Amino acid sequence: MKARIKAARDLLGITQAELCEAADVPLITLRRVEGKPDHVGLVSAEAVRRIVSALEARGIQFLEGGQVAMGPGVALSAELPSKP
């Protein structure tokens, strides 16, 4: 999931700080999610849910294998939500 979260953020062109503000999570939390695999265990499932929800609110769709892609990935929705 960490690679998909970073890919989604990069696709939107937003900074870690911008995503953290939208997700209402501390910057260190996102850095752990996007960082080394052993750091992900330090992040709560609720924090990851908030991050994913914030990305989805900006039009990101998280894909599973077989959905448009050959493996897990992200895509930007053709219908972008209006900015808050």
HTML snippet that shows the backbone in 3Dmol.js (N, CA, C, O; Angstrom):
<script src="https://3Dmol.org/build/3Dmol-min.js"></script>
<div id="view" style="width:600px;height:400px;position:relative"></div>
<script>
const pdb = `
ATOM      1  N   MET A   1       0.826  -1.196   0.000  1.00  0.00           N
ATOM      2  CA  MET A   1       0.000   0.000   0.000  1.00  0.00           C
ATOM      3  C   MET A   1       0.868   1.258   0.000  1.00  0.00           C
ATOM      4  O   MET A   1       0.479   2.276  -0.572  1.00  0.00           O
ATOM      5  N   LYS A   2       2.046   1.197   0.639  1.00  0.00           N
ATOM      6  CA  LYS A   2       2.874   2.405   0.747  1.00  0.00           C
ATOM      7  C   LYS A   2       3.255   2.958  -0.614  1.00  0.00           C
ATOM      8  O   LYS A   2       3.243   4.172  -0.818  1.00  0.00           O
ATOM      9  N   ALA A   3       3.596   2.072  -1.552  1.00  0.00           N
ATOM     10  CA  ALA A   3       3.979   2.534  -2.887  1.00  0.00           C
ATOM     11  C   ALA A   3       2.783   3.155  -3.600  1.00  0.00           C
ATOM     12  O   ALA A   3       2.936   4.124  -4.343  1.00  0.00           O
ATOM     13  N   ARG A   4       1.602   2.602  -3.378  1.00  0.00           N
ATOM     14  CA  ARG A   4       0.405   3.144  -4.026  1.00  0.00           C
ATOM     15  C   ARG A   4       0.032   4.501  -3.441  1.00  0.00           C
ATOM     16  O   ARG A   4      -0.422   5.382  -4.170  1.00  0.00           O
ATOM     17  N   ILE A   5       0.218   4.680  -2.141  1.00  0.00           N
ATOM     18  CA  ILE A   5      -0.079   5.977  -1.528  1.00  0.00           C
ATOM     19  C   ILE A   5       0.863   7.036  -2.073  1.00  0.00           C
ATOM     20  O   ILE A   5       0.430   8.136  -2.413  1.00  0.00           O
ATOM     21  N   LYS A   6       2.135   6.718  -2.159  1.00  0.00           N
ATOM     22  CA  LYS A   6       3.100   7.681  -2.704  1.00  0.00           C
ATOM     23  C   LYS A   6       2.810   7.954  -4.174  1.00  0.00           C
ATOM     24  O   LYS A   6       2.871   9.103  -4.612  1.00  0.00           O
ATOM     25  N   ALA A   7       2.495   6.915  -4.941  1.00  0.00           N
ATOM     26  CA  ALA A   7       2.174   7.093  -6.361  1.00  0.00           C
ATOM     27  C   ALA A   7       0.940   7.977  -6.528  1.00  0.00           C
ATOM     28  O   ALA A   7       0.890   8.826  -7.419  1.00  0.00           O
ATOM     29  N   ALA A   8      -0.043   7.773  -5.675  1.00  0.00           N
ATOM     30  CA  ALA A   8      -1.262   8.584  -5.736  1.00  0.00           C
ATOM     31  C   ALA A   8      -0.953  10.043  -5.430  1.00  0.00           C
ATOM     32  O   ALA A   8      -1.447  10.944  -6.108  1.00  0.00           O
ATOM     33  N   ARG A   9      -0.146  10.270  -4.423  1.00  0.00           N
ATOM     34  CA  ARG A   9       0.229  11.638  -4.049  1.00  0.00           C
ATOM     35  C   ARG A   9       1.010  12.293  -5.185  1.00  0.00           C
ATOM     36  O   ARG A   9       0.774  13.454  -5.518  1.00  0.00           O
ATOM     37  N   ASP A  10       1.935  11.550  -5.774  1.00  0.00           N
ATOM     38  CA  ASP A  10       2.717  12.066  -6.899  1.00  0.00           C
ATOM     39  C   ASP A  10       1.818  12.369  -8.103  1.00  0.00           C
ATOM     40  O   ASP A  10       2.003  13.377  -8.785  1.00  0.00           O
ATOM     41  N   LEU A  11       0.851  11.495  -8.356  1.00  0.00           N
ATOM     42  CA  LEU A  11      -0.077  11.689  -9.467  1.00  0.00           C
ATOM     43  C   LEU A  11      -0.866  12.988  -9.299  1.00  0.00           C
ATOM     44  O   LEU A  11      -1.132  13.693 -10.272  1.00  0.00           O
ATOM     45  N   LEU A  12      -1.232  13.291  -8.072  1.00  0.00           N
ATOM     46  CA  LEU A  12      -1.969  14.527  -7.787  1.00  0.00           C
ATOM     47  C   LEU A  12      -1.066  15.753  -7.730  1.00  0.00           C
ATOM     48  O   LEU A  12      -1.535  16.887  -7.836  1.00  0.00           O
ATOM     49  N   GLY A  13       0.228  15.517  -7.563  1.00  0.00           N
ATOM     50  CA  GLY A  13       1.163  16.638  -7.466  1.00  0.00           C
ATOM     51  C   GLY A  13       1.042  17.404  -6.160  1.00  0.00           C
ATOM     52  O   GLY A  13       1.210  18.623  -6.127  1.00  0.00           O
ATOM     53  N   ILE A  14       0.749  16.682  -5.082  1.00  0.00           N
ATOM     54  CA  ILE A  14       0.632  17.333  -3.778  1.00  0.00           C
ATOM     55  C   ILE A  14       1.781  16.904  -2.872  1.00  0.00           C
ATOM     56  O   ILE A  14       2.349  15.824  -3.036  1.00  0.00           O
ATOM     57  N   THR A  15       2.107  17.749  -1.933  1.00  0.00           N
ATOM     58  CA  THR A  15       3.194  17.461  -1.002  1.00  0.00           C
ATOM     59  C   THR A  15       2.698  16.570   0.128  1.00  0.00           C
ATOM     60  O   THR A  15       1.496  16.379   0.314  1.00  0.00           O
ATOM     61  N   GLN A  16       3.650  16.031   0.872  1.00  0.00           N
ATOM     62  CA  GLN A  16       3.285  15.260   2.057  1.00  0.00           C
ATOM     63  C   GLN A  16       2.495  16.130   3.025  1.00  0.00           C
ATOM     64  O   GLN A  16       1.511  15.677   3.610  1.00  0.00           O
ATOM     65  N   ALA A  17       2.920  17.372   3.194  1.00  0.00           N
ATOM     66  CA  ALA A  17       2.237  18.278   4.124  1.00  0.00           C
ATOM     67  C   ALA A  17       0.796  18.537   3.695  1.00  0.00           C
ATOM     68  O   ALA A  17      -0.104  18.580   4.534  1.00  0.00           O
ATOM     69  N   GLU A  18       0.576  18.709   2.400  1.00  0.00           N
ATOM     70  CA  GLU A  18      -0.787  18.943   1.904  1.00  0.00           C
ATOM     71  C   GLU A  18      -1.678  17.732   2.149  1.00  0.00           C
ATOM     72  O   GLU A  18      -2.832  17.878   2.550  1.00  0.00           O
ATOM     73  N   LEU A  19      -1.145  16.542   1.908  1.00  0.00           N
ATOM     74  CA  LEU A  19      -1.931  15.331   2.141  1.00  0.00           C
ATOM     75  C   LEU A  19      -2.216  15.154   3.623  1.00  0.00           C
ATOM     76  O   LEU A  19      -3.325  14.780   4.002  1.00  0.00           O
ATOM     77  N   CYS A  20      -1.235  15.418   4.454  1.00  0.00           N
ATOM     78  CA  CYS A  20      -1.432  15.285   5.901  1.00  0.00           C
ATOM     79  C   CYS A  20      -2.507  16.233   6.405  1.00  0.00           C
ATOM     80  O   CYS A  20      -3.311  15.871   7.265  1.00  0.00           O
ATOM     81  N   GLU A  21      -2.521  17.439   5.873  1.00  0.00           N
ATOM     82  CA  GLU A  21      -3.546  18.403   6.273  1.00  0.00           C
ATOM     83  C   GLU A  21      -4.928  17.902   5.866  1.00  0.00           C
ATOM     84  O   GLU A  21      -5.873  17.977   6.651  1.00  0.00           O
ATOM     85  N   ALA A  22      -5.049  17.393   4.644  1.00  0.00           N
ATOM     86  CA  ALA A  22      -6.327  16.882   4.152  1.00  0.00           C
ATOM     87  C   ALA A  22      -6.782  15.652   4.928  1.00  0.00           C
ATOM     88  O   ALA A  22      -7.977  15.462   5.155  1.00  0.00           O
ATOM     89  N   ALA A  23      -5.830  14.820   5.333  1.00  0.00           N
ATOM     90  CA  ALA A  23      -6.146  13.576   6.045  1.00  0.00           C
ATOM     91  C   ALA A  23      -6.219  13.756   7.555  1.00  0.00           C
ATOM     92  O   ALA A  23      -6.658  12.856   8.272  1.00  0.00           O
ATOM     93  N   ASP A  24      -5.789  14.913   8.034  1.00  0.00           N
ATOM     94  CA  ASP A  24      -5.746  15.199   9.470  1.00  0.00           C
ATOM     95  C   ASP A  24      -4.893  14.164  10.211  1.00  0.00           C
ATOM     96  O   ASP A  24      -5.305  13.590  11.219  1.00  0.00           O
ATOM     97  N   VAL A  25      -3.690  13.949   9.670  1.00  0.00           N
ATOM     98  CA  VAL A  25      -2.712  13.070  10.319  1.00  0.00           C
ATOM     99  C   VAL A  25      -1.381  13.817  10.406  1.00  0.00           C
ATOM    100  O   VAL A  25      -1.109  14.689   9.581  1.00  0.00           O
ATOM    101  N   PRO A  26      -0.553  13.486  11.395  1.00  0.00           N
ATOM    102  CA  PRO A  26       0.757  14.138  11.508  1.00  0.00           C
ATOM    103  C   PRO A  26       1.674  13.767  10.335  1.00  0.00           C
ATOM    104  O   PRO A  26       1.564  12.679   9.769  1.00  0.00           O
ATOM    105  N   LEU A  27       2.559  14.665   9.990  1.00  0.00           N
ATOM    106  CA  LEU A  27       3.506  14.446   8.895  1.00  0.00           C
ATOM    107  C   LEU A  27       4.348  13.192   9.127  1.00  0.00           C
ATOM    108  O   LEU A  27       4.620  12.451   8.182  1.00  0.00           O
ATOM    109  N   ILE A  28       4.760  12.947  10.355  1.00  0.00           N
ATOM    110  CA  ILE A  28       5.578  11.762  10.656  1.00  0.00           C
ATOM    111  C   ILE A  28       4.832  10.475  10.294  1.00  0.00           C
ATOM    112  O   ILE A  28       5.448   9.482   9.908  1.00  0.00           O
ATOM    113  N   THR A  29       3.508  10.500  10.420  1.00  0.00           N
ATOM    114  CA  THR A  29       2.707   9.323  10.079  1.00  0.00           C
ATOM    115  C   THR A  29       2.835   9.004   8.597  1.00  0.00           C
ATOM    116  O   THR A  29       3.080   7.857   8.224  1.00  0.00           O
ATOM    117  N   LEU A  30       2.669  10.017   7.752  1.00  0.00           N
ATOM    118  CA  LEU A  30       2.784   9.784   6.312  1.00  0.00           C
ATOM    119  C   LEU A  30       4.205   9.402   5.932  1.00  0.00           C
ATOM    120  O   LEU A  30       4.412   8.554   5.065  1.00  0.00           O
ATOM    121  N   ARG A  31       5.172  10.017   6.571  1.00  0.00           N
ATOM    122  CA  ARG A  31       6.568   9.648   6.291  1.00  0.00           C
ATOM    123  C   ARG A  31       6.813   8.182   6.627  1.00  0.00           C
ATOM    124  O   ARG A  31       7.555   7.500   5.921  1.00  0.00           O
ATOM    125  N   ARG A  32       6.201   7.699   7.689  1.00  0.00           N
ATOM    126  CA  ARG A  32       6.338   6.274   8.044  1.00  0.00           C
ATOM    127  C   ARG A  32       5.656   5.394   7.008  1.00  0.00           C
ATOM    128  O   ARG A  32       6.193   4.357   6.620  1.00  0.00           O
ATOM    129  N   VAL A  33       4.474   5.804   6.558  1.00  0.00           N
ATOM    130  CA  VAL A  33       3.746   5.017   5.559  1.00  0.00           C
ATOM    131  C   VAL A  33       4.539   4.938   4.256  1.00  0.00           C
ATOM    132  O   VAL A  33       4.628   3.873   3.646  1.00  0.00           O
ATOM    133  N   GLU A  34       5.110   6.056   3.832  1.00  0.00           N
ATOM    134  CA  GLU A  34       5.842   6.091   2.567  1.00  0.00           C
ATOM    135  C   GLU A  34       7.293   5.647   2.715  1.00  0.00           C
ATOM    136  O   GLU A  34       7.995   5.498   1.715  1.00  0.00           O
ATOM    137  N   GLY A  35       7.746   5.437   3.928  1.00  0.00           N
ATOM    138  CA  GLY A  35       9.146   5.111   4.177  1.00  0.00           C
ATOM    139  C   GLY A  35       9.451   3.634   4.136  1.00  0.00           C
ATOM    140  O   GLY A  35       8.876   2.880   3.351  1.00  0.00           O
ATOM    141  N   LYS A  36      10.357   3.242   4.989  1.00  0.00           N
ATOM    142  CA  LYS A  36      10.813   1.852   5.034  1.00  0.00           C
ATOM    143  C   LYS A  36       9.670   0.924   5.456  1.00  0.00           C
ATOM    144  O   LYS A  36       8.825   1.306   6.265  1.00  0.00           O
ATOM    145  N   PRO A  37       9.646  -0.298   4.906  1.00  0.00           N
ATOM    146  CA  PRO A  37       8.574  -1.240   5.227  1.00  0.00           C
ATOM    147  C   PRO A  37       8.411  -1.510   6.724  1.00  0.00           C
ATOM    148  O   PRO A  37       7.291  -1.724   7.188  1.00  0.00           O
ATOM    149  N   ASP A  38       9.505  -1.504   7.484  1.00  0.00           N
ATOM    150  CA  ASP A  38       9.394  -1.798   8.912  1.00  0.00           C
ATOM    151  C   ASP A  38       8.776  -0.643   9.694  1.00  0.00           C
ATOM    152  O   ASP A  38       8.430  -0.814  10.863  1.00  0.00           O
ATOM    153  N   HIS A  39       8.630   0.521   9.080  1.00  0.00           N
ATOM    154  CA  HIS A  39       8.008   1.661   9.751  1.00  0.00           C
ATOM    155  C   HIS A  39       6.489   1.633   9.645  1.00  0.00           C
ATOM    156  O   HIS A  39       5.809   2.275  10.446  1.00  0.00           O
ATOM    157  N   VAL A  40       5.944   0.908   8.680  1.00  0.00           N
ATOM    158  CA  VAL A  40       4.501   0.868   8.473  1.00  0.00           C
ATOM    159  C   VAL A  40       3.790   0.304   9.697  1.00  0.00           C
ATOM    160  O   VAL A  40       2.672   0.722   9.996  1.00  0.00           O
ATOM    161  N   GLY A  41       4.398  -0.621  10.401  1.00  0.00           N
ATOM    162  CA  GLY A  41       3.793  -1.192  11.600  1.00  0.00           C
ATOM    163  C   GLY A  41       3.600  -0.180  12.712  1.00  0.00           C
ATOM    164  O   GLY A  41       2.873  -0.442  13.671  1.00  0.00           O
ATOM    165  N   LEU A  42       4.240   0.972  12.596  1.00  0.00           N
ATOM    166  CA  LEU A  42       4.104   2.025  13.594  1.00  0.00           C
ATOM    167  C   LEU A  42       2.894   2.917  13.317  1.00  0.00           C
ATOM    168  O   LEU A  42       2.624   3.840  14.085  1.00  0.00           O
ATOM    169  N   VAL A  43       2.171   2.658  12.245  1.00  0.00           N
ATOM    170  CA  VAL A  43       1.044   3.495  11.831  1.00  0.00           C
ATOM    171  C   VAL A  43      -0.260   2.739  12.051  1.00  0.00           C
ATOM    172  O   VAL A  43      -0.370   1.563  11.704  1.00  0.00           O
ATOM    173  N   SER A  44      -1.243   3.417  12.628  1.00  0.00           N
ATOM    174  CA  SER A  44      -2.532   2.771  12.896  1.00  0.00           C
ATOM    175  C   SER A  44      -3.327   2.586  11.603  1.00  0.00           C
ATOM    176  O   SER A  44      -3.143   3.317  10.630  1.00  0.00           O
ATOM    177  N   ALA A  45      -4.204   1.602  11.619  1.00  0.00           N
ATOM    178  CA  ALA A  45      -5.078   1.360  10.469  1.00  0.00           C
ATOM    179  C   ALA A  45      -5.977   2.568  10.229  1.00  0.00           C
ATOM    180  O   ALA A  45      -6.301   2.880   9.083  1.00  0.00           O
ATOM    181  N   GLU A  46      -6.377   3.243  11.287  1.00  0.00           N
ATOM    182  CA  GLU A  46      -7.217   4.439  11.166  1.00  0.00           C
ATOM    183  C   GLU A  46      -6.480   5.546  10.418  1.00  0.00           C
ATOM    184  O   GLU A  46      -7.079   6.226   9.584  1.00  0.00           O
ATOM    185  N   ALA A  47      -5.202   5.737  10.698  1.00  0.00           N
ATOM    186  CA  ALA A  47      -4.418   6.765  10.009  1.00  0.00           C
ATOM    187  C   ALA A  47      -4.311   6.446   8.519  1.00  0.00           C
ATOM    188  O   ALA A  47      -4.439   7.339   7.682  1.00  0.00           O
ATOM    189  N   VAL A  48      -4.078   5.190   8.190  1.00  0.00           N
ATOM    190  CA  VAL A  48      -3.999   4.787   6.782  1.00  0.00           C
ATOM    191  C   VAL A  48      -5.351   5.011   6.112  1.00  0.00           C
ATOM    192  O   VAL A  48      -5.408   5.477   4.974  1.00  0.00           O
ATOM    193  N   ARG A  49      -6.433   4.684   6.803  1.00  0.00           N
ATOM    194  CA  ARG A  49      -7.776   4.896   6.261  1.00  0.00           C
ATOM    195  C   ARG A  49      -8.007   6.374   5.954  1.00  0.00           C
ATOM    196  O   ARG A  49      -8.575   6.712   4.916  1.00  0.00           O
ATOM    197  N   ARG A  50      -7.570   7.251   6.850  1.00  0.00           N
ATOM    198  CA  ARG A  50      -7.732   8.698   6.638  1.00  0.00           C
ATOM    199  C   ARG A  50      -6.934   9.172   5.421  1.00  0.00           C
ATOM    200  O   ARG A  50      -7.409   9.987   4.630  1.00  0.00           O
ATOM    201  N   ILE A  51      -5.726   8.652   5.289  1.00  0.00           N
ATOM    202  CA  ILE A  51      -4.878   9.023   4.148  1.00  0.00           C
ATOM    203  C   ILE A  51      -5.524   8.567   2.843  1.00  0.00           C
ATOM    204  O   ILE A  51      -5.619   9.336   1.887  1.00  0.00           O
ATOM    205  N   VAL A  52      -5.965   7.320   2.812  1.00  0.00           N
ATOM    206  CA  VAL A  52      -6.611   6.777   1.614  1.00  0.00           C
ATOM    207  C   VAL A  52      -7.877   7.571   1.292  1.00  0.00           C
ATOM    208  O   VAL A  52      -8.120   7.901   0.131  1.00  0.00           O
ATOM    209  N   SER A  53      -8.677   7.875   2.298  1.00  0.00           N
ATOM    210  CA  SER A  53      -9.911   8.642   2.085  1.00  0.00           C
ATOM    211  C   SER A  53      -9.625  10.030   1.530  1.00  0.00           C
ATOM    212  O   SER A  53     -10.343  10.516   0.656  1.00  0.00           O
ATOM    213  N   ALA A  54      -8.574  10.668   2.039  1.00  0.00           N
ATOM    214  CA  ALA A  54      -8.207  12.003   1.551  1.00  0.00           C
ATOM    215  C   ALA A  54      -7.789  11.944   0.085  1.00  0.00           C
ATOM    216  O   ALA A  54      -8.112  12.845  -0.690  1.00  0.00           O
ATOM    217  N   LEU A  55      -7.079  10.897  -0.296  1.00  0.00           N
ATOM    218  CA  LEU A  55      -6.674  10.736  -1.694  1.00  0.00           C
ATOM    219  C   LEU A  55      -7.886  10.438  -2.579  1.00  0.00           C
ATOM    220  O   LEU A  55      -8.008  10.988  -3.674  1.00  0.00           O
ATOM    221  N   GLU A  56      -8.767   9.582  -2.112  1.00  0.00           N
ATOM    222  CA  GLU A  56      -9.974   9.255  -2.876  1.00  0.00           C
ATOM    223  C   GLU A  56     -10.863  10.484  -3.048  1.00  0.00           C
ATOM    224  O   GLU A  56     -11.507  10.643  -4.085  1.00  0.00           O
ATOM    225  N   ALA A  57     -10.901  11.349  -2.041  1.00  0.00           N
ATOM    226  CA  ALA A  57     -11.696  12.578  -2.130  1.00  0.00           C
ATOM    227  C   ALA A  57     -11.172  13.507  -3.218  1.00  0.00           C
ATOM    228  O   ALA A  57     -11.899  14.369  -3.712  1.00  0.00           O
ATOM    229  N   ARG A  58      -9.907  13.327  -3.589  1.00  0.00           N
ATOM    230  CA  ARG A  58      -9.298  14.144  -4.651  1.00  0.00           C
ATOM    231  C   ARG A  58      -9.322  13.431  -6.001  1.00  0.00           C
ATOM    232  O   ARG A  58      -8.717  13.900  -6.965  1.00  0.00           O
ATOM    233  N   GLY A  59     -10.016  12.306  -6.069  1.00  0.00           N
ATOM    234  CA  GLY A  59     -10.200  11.629  -7.349  1.00  0.00           C
ATOM    235  C   GLY A  59      -9.374  10.385  -7.582  1.00  0.00           C
ATOM    236  O   GLY A  59      -9.449   9.791  -8.658  1.00  0.00           O
ATOM    237  N   ILE A  60      -8.589   9.976  -6.607  1.00  0.00           N
ATOM    238  CA  ILE A  60      -7.764   8.772  -6.767  1.00  0.00           C
ATOM    239  C   ILE A  60      -8.624   7.523  -6.602  1.00  0.00           C
ATOM    240  O   ILE A  60      -9.496   7.465  -5.734  1.00  0.00           O
ATOM    241  N   GLN A  61      -8.371   6.536  -7.437  1.00  0.00           N
ATOM    242  CA  GLN A  61      -9.003   5.228  -7.318  1.00  0.00           C
ATOM    243  C   GLN A  61      -7.897   4.211  -7.077  1.00  0.00           C
ATOM    244  O   GLN A  61      -6.963   4.109  -7.872  1.00  0.00           O
ATOM    245  N   PHE A  62      -7.997   3.467  -5.996  1.00  0.00           N
ATOM    246  CA  PHE A  62      -7.014   2.426  -5.710  1.00  0.00           C
ATOM    247  C   PHE A  62      -7.461   1.157  -6.412  1.00  0.00           C
ATOM    248  O   PHE A  62      -8.597   0.712  -6.249  1.00  0.00           O
ATOM    249  N   LEU A  63      -6.555   0.575  -7.199  1.00  0.00           N
ATOM    250  CA  LEU A  63      -6.867  -0.589  -8.017  1.00  0.00           C
ATOM    251  C   LEU A  63      -6.278  -1.853  -7.424  1.00  0.00           C
ATOM    252  O   LEU A  63      -5.203  -1.838  -6.824  1.00  0.00           O
ATOM    253  N   GLU A  64      -6.993  -2.933  -7.601  1.00  0.00           N
ATOM    254  CA  GLU A  64      -6.490  -4.254  -7.241  1.00  0.00           C
ATOM    255  C   GLU A  64      -6.081  -4.943  -8.533  1.00  0.00           C
ATOM    256  O   GLU A  64      -6.431  -4.486  -9.620  1.00  0.00           O
ATOM    257  N   GLY A  65      -5.353  -6.024  -8.422  1.00  0.00           N
ATOM    258  CA  GLY A  65      -4.929  -6.760  -9.604  1.00  0.00           C
ATOM    259  C   GLY A  65      -6.116  -7.108 -10.494  1.00  0.00           C
ATOM    260  O   GLY A  65      -7.150  -7.555  -9.998  1.00  0.00           O
ATOM    261  N   GLY A  66      -5.978  -6.909 -11.797  1.00  0.00           N
ATOM    262  CA  GLY A  66      -7.044  -7.221 -12.731  1.00  0.00           C
ATOM    263  C   GLY A  66      -7.944  -6.041 -13.058  1.00  0.00           C
ATOM    264  O   GLY A  66      -8.717  -6.108 -14.014  1.00  0.00           O
ATOM    265  N   GLN A  67      -7.863  -4.974 -12.296  1.00  0.00           N
ATOM    266  CA  GLN A  67      -8.657  -3.784 -12.574  1.00  0.00           C
ATOM    267  C   GLN A  67      -7.809  -2.815 -13.381  1.00  0.00           C
ATOM    268  O   GLN A  67      -6.965  -2.127 -12.807  1.00  0.00           O
ATOM    269  N   VAL A  68      -7.996  -2.742 -14.640  1.00  0.00           N
ATOM    270  CA  VAL A  68      -7.316  -1.825 -15.538  1.00  0.00           C
ATOM    271  C   VAL A  68      -5.812  -2.076 -15.592  1.00  0.00           C
ATOM    272  O   VAL A  68      -5.202  -1.874 -16.642  1.00  0.00           O
ATOM    273  N   ALA A  69      -5.213  -2.499 -14.523  1.00  0.00           N
ATOM    274  CA  ALA A  69      -3.767  -2.699 -14.454  1.00  0.00           C
ATOM    275  C   ALA A  69      -3.455  -4.183 -14.311  1.00  0.00           C
ATOM    276  O   ALA A  69      -4.335  -4.986 -14.000  1.00  0.00           O
ATOM    277  N   MET A  70      -2.203  -4.537 -14.539  1.00  0.00           N
ATOM    278  CA  MET A  70      -1.767  -5.921 -14.388  1.00  0.00           C
ATOM    279  C   MET A  70      -1.551  -6.296 -12.926  1.00  0.00           C
ATOM    280  O   MET A  70      -1.508  -7.479 -12.587  1.00  0.00           O
ATOM    281  N   GLY A  71      -1.418  -5.311 -12.074  1.00  0.00           N
ATOM    282  CA  GLY A  71      -1.224  -5.542 -10.642  1.00  0.00           C
ATOM    283  C   GLY A  71      -1.799  -4.379  -9.871  1.00  0.00           C
ATOM    284  O   GLY A  71      -2.434  -3.501 -10.455  1.00  0.00           O
ATOM    285  N   PRO A  72      -1.588  -4.355  -8.572  1.00  0.00           N
ATOM    286  CA  PRO A  72      -2.107  -3.256  -7.773  1.00  0.00           C
ATOM    287  C   PRO A  72      -1.572  -1.916  -8.272  1.00  0.00           C
ATOM    288  O   PRO A  72      -0.431  -1.826  -8.725  1.00  0.00           O
ATOM    289  N   GLY A  73      -2.393  -0.890  -8.186  1.00  0.00           N
ATOM    290  CA  GLY A  73      -1.966   0.428  -8.629  1.00  0.00           C
ATOM    291  C   GLY A  73      -2.950   1.498  -8.227  1.00  0.00           C
ATOM    292  O   GLY A  73      -3.823   1.275  -7.388  1.00  0.00           O
ATOM    293  N   VAL A  74      -2.804   2.660  -8.830  1.00  0.00           N
ATOM    294  CA  VAL A  74      -3.721   3.773  -8.601  1.00  0.00           C
ATOM    295  C   VAL A  74      -4.071   4.384  -9.948  1.00  0.00           C
ATOM    296  O   VAL A  74      -3.331   4.235 -10.920  1.00  0.00           O
ATOM    297  N   ALA A  75      -5.192   5.064  -9.995  1.00  0.00           N
ATOM    298  CA  ALA A  75      -5.605   5.782 -11.196  1.00  0.00           C
ATOM    299  C   ALA A  75      -6.323   7.044 -10.766  1.00  0.00           C
ATOM    300  O   ALA A  75      -6.886   7.108  -9.673  1.00  0.00           O
ATOM    301  N   LEU A  76      -6.301   8.034 -11.618  1.00  0.00           N
ATOM    302  CA  LEU A  76      -7.014   9.272 -11.364  1.00  0.00           C
ATOM    303  C   LEU A  76      -8.354   9.175 -12.066  1.00  0.00           C
ATOM    304  O   LEU A  76      -8.412   8.890 -13.262  1.00  0.00           O
ATOM    305  N   SER A  77      -9.424   9.409 -11.337  1.00  0.00           N
ATOM    306  CA  SER A  77     -10.769   9.325 -11.881  1.00  0.00           C
ATOM    307  C   SER A  77     -10.955  10.328 -13.011  1.00  0.00           C
ATOM    308  O   SER A  77     -10.424  11.437 -12.953  1.00  0.00           O
ATOM    309  N   ALA A  78     -11.702   9.944 -14.033  1.00  0.00           N
ATOM    310  CA  ALA A  78     -11.984  10.858 -15.137  1.00  0.00           C
ATOM    311  C   ALA A  78     -12.841  12.024 -14.664  1.00  0.00           C
ATOM    312  O   ALA A  78     -12.757  13.125 -15.209  1.00  0.00           O
ATOM    313  N   GLU A  79     -13.658  11.783 -13.655  1.00  0.00           N
ATOM    314  CA  GLU A  79     -14.504  12.828 -13.088  1.00  0.00           C
ATOM    315  C   GLU A  79     -13.881  13.292 -11.787  1.00  0.00           C
ATOM    316  O   GLU A  79     -14.018  12.638 -10.753  1.00  0.00           O
ATOM    317  N   LEU A  80     -13.201  14.417 -11.840  1.00  0.00           N
ATOM    318  CA  LEU A  80     -12.552  14.939 -10.648  1.00  0.00           C
ATOM    319  C   LEU A  80     -13.566  15.640  -9.765  1.00  0.00           C
ATOM    320  O   LEU A  80     -14.410  16.387 -10.260  1.00  0.00           O
ATOM    321  N   PRO A  81     -13.492  15.406  -8.457  1.00  0.00           N
ATOM    322  CA  PRO A  81     -14.388  16.117  -7.547  1.00  0.00           C
ATOM    323  C   PRO A  81     -14.006  17.592  -7.499  1.00  0.00           C
ATOM    324  O   PRO A  81     -12.859  17.961  -7.751  1.00  0.00           O
ATOM    325  N   SER A  82     -14.982  18.420  -7.172  1.00  0.00           N
ATOM    326  CA  SER A  82     -14.673  19.846  -7.039  1.00  0.00           C
ATOM    327  C   SER A  82     -13.815  20.053  -5.811  1.00  0.00           C
ATOM    328  O   SER A  82     -13.949  19.338  -4.819  1.00  0.00           O
ATOM    329  N   LYS A  83     -12.932  21.038  -5.882  1.00  0.00           N
ATOM    330  CA  LYS A  83     -12.039  21.316  -4.750  1.00  0.00           C
ATOM    331  C   LYS A  83     -12.840  21.899  -3.600  1.00  0.00           C
ATOM    332  O   LYS A  83     -13.751  22.700  -3.812  1.00  0.00           O
ATOM    333  N   PRO A  84     -12.495  21.488  -2.359  1.00  0.00           N
ATOM    334  CA  PRO A  84     -13.243  21.994  -1.195  1.00  0.00           C
ATOM    335  C   PRO A  84     -13.039  23.475  -0.992  1.00  0.00           C
ATOM    336  O   PRO A  84     -13.597  24.053  -0.060  1.00  0.00           O
TER     337      PRO A  84
END
`;
const viewer = $3Dmol.createViewer("view");
viewer.addModel(pdb, "pdb");
viewer.setStyle({}, {cartoon: {color: "spectrum"}});
viewer.zoomTo();
viewer.render();
</script>
